[in-house]
Amino acid sequence: MSKKIKFIACEHLDYADNYTAKKVLIDNFGIKVCWDTDVFDVSSPQLVQFCKKIGRLNNPECCLREANKMCSYYKDFEHTVII
């Protein structure tokens, strides 16, 4: 069953279905979404974000709020993501 999630995070976070990872809910700063990736090397993080500007972000909390921004492109945006 699909679930529609709405939350505020950086407008450049990418939740398009272009990745082999799957979208998962996290309860960091409210219910939000990150990506659960296949990990082949234990030194690589499993939960990540993808950014349209700078690519893979190796922390699921990156850019979920301005205090956790990874670059100067951060801009609040209401995402609607289907999980």
N, C-alpha and C positions, 0 to 999 in steps of 0.2 A: 504494500500500500504506500503510495507516495504522500509526502508531507511537504507543505509549502511553508518555508521559514522566511520571515522578514527581519532584517536587522541593519543597523548602521555600521559601516566600516569604510575603508578607503575605496573610492570609486574604481581604482585600478586593479583591485583584487579580481581574479578571473575564476568564475564558477561555470564556464562553458564546459560542455561535455567533450572536450578535446584531449583529455588525459586518460591514461590507463588506470589512474588512481580512482578511488571512490570518495564521494562526499560523505562526511560524517558530522554529527552535531558535537559541539563542545560547549561546556558551560563556563566560559571564561568571559567575564564582563557581561553576563547575560547569555542567552542561547544564541550561538553563532555557528558558522560552518567552517571546516577546514578539510584538507585532503588526507586520506589514508593511503599511503603508497606502499608498494611492495619493497621490502628492504632486503638487499642481497649482501650488504656489508653492515655489520652491527654498529659501525661508527656513523652511519647515515641515519638521520631522524626518519621516523615512520610518518609522523603527522607534520604536514607542511602547508604552506599557502603558495599560490601561484599569482604572480603579478604581471599585468600586461606590459609594464614598463621595464622591469628589471629581471623577470624570470622567477625561478624557484626561490622561495624564502624558507629557510630550514628551521622555522619555528612556527607552530600553529597560531601563536598569539601575534605574529607580525601584522601590523596595519589593521588590527581589529578595532583600534582606537588611536587617536592622534599621539598619545603618550608612547605607543609602541610602533611608531612609524619608522620605516627603513630608509626613507629618502625625503626629499623636499617636495615631491609630487602629491603628498597626502591631501585628500579632500574628502570630507564626509559625504556619504552616498547611502541611500536606502536600497539594499540588495533584496531581491526576492529570489530565493533559491528553492528548487524542488529536490527533495531527497527521496 
